[in-house]
């Protein structure tokens, strides 16, 4: 079947050599016949994908994600299907390389994020996993699926790609198999919403320790739960499905210990030699925006130089006349990622050095 819609995305590239920012218009052709890869599905062509050309969403090498059709399939007798987000794939890739974990779905949008961050070796390891029939892992082209493309492109902050894919699989398979979304941020958001509801029912002010989440995200989480999608953090997933002493549990404990040791060696920053500033509270951000001290925009990270980015302040109620603000260095990005809605404070004239 031919494509049924075309989705465009405007982004900006910072060219380090010329110190200029240039616009870049990307296109993705959307289809309704993207294979889910599950043997439990009666409509999809299992083991093949209709996508044989390179995606215009991503680098030129992205075509290799789709050009070789994923030959692995998801078992119809699996206890659940696992969908990790980009952070889980990056930080827990060793877990997914264990033969104990199978029947998981690798999202093309997550692979694209890793590629843009310069994690080429991890992308190659992921490619080896979903091309191996024995692993029961599939690559789902959410960037080209009509039902998930908007979320996969990062256009909806209230519907992350992993949650959108979980909803799609739950609806597509008709709740034949449970779907587990592995995401620490989404699990924290679900816990914060549950605490807020419990506090409100108990007569409190309805505020949770993690802070309230957006109503749209809360609605999407509730819809996912009603559809049979379970959102778990990595720790909850391991403790629920893998008993102590199992290879998965032991490797996860080892990865956590190594991460804590690295954070302690770096002075508690957890980000190598980068020291991050604490995030402002929501009230401080709103006051700064109202006073004009802060500008709101979408972060666009350079694909070639991940430490360089611009903030597009040309959208939203407080749009700054289409202004593009350059952000240089991971410390200045302050843990923000590509597509995040951020608040930025301009440096006074002459305060920026030659490197930005």
ABEGO torsion letter per residue (X at the ends): XBBABBBBBBBBBBBAAAGBBBBBBBBBBBBAABBAGBAABAABBBGBBABABBBABEBAAAAAAAABBBABBBBAABABBBBBBAAAAAAAAAAAABAABBGBBBBAAAAAAAAAAGBAAAAAAAAAAAABAAAGBBBBBAAABAAAAAAAAGABAABBAAAAAAAAAAAAAGGABBBBBBBAAAAAAAAAAAAAAAAAAAGBAGBBAAEBBBAAAAAAAAAAAAAGBBBBBAAAAAAAABBBGBAAAAAAAAAAAAAAAAAAAAGGAGAEABBBBBBBBAAAAAAAAAAGABBBBBBBBBAABAABBBBBAABEAABAGGBBBBBBEAAAAGGBBBGBBBBBBBBBBGABBAAX
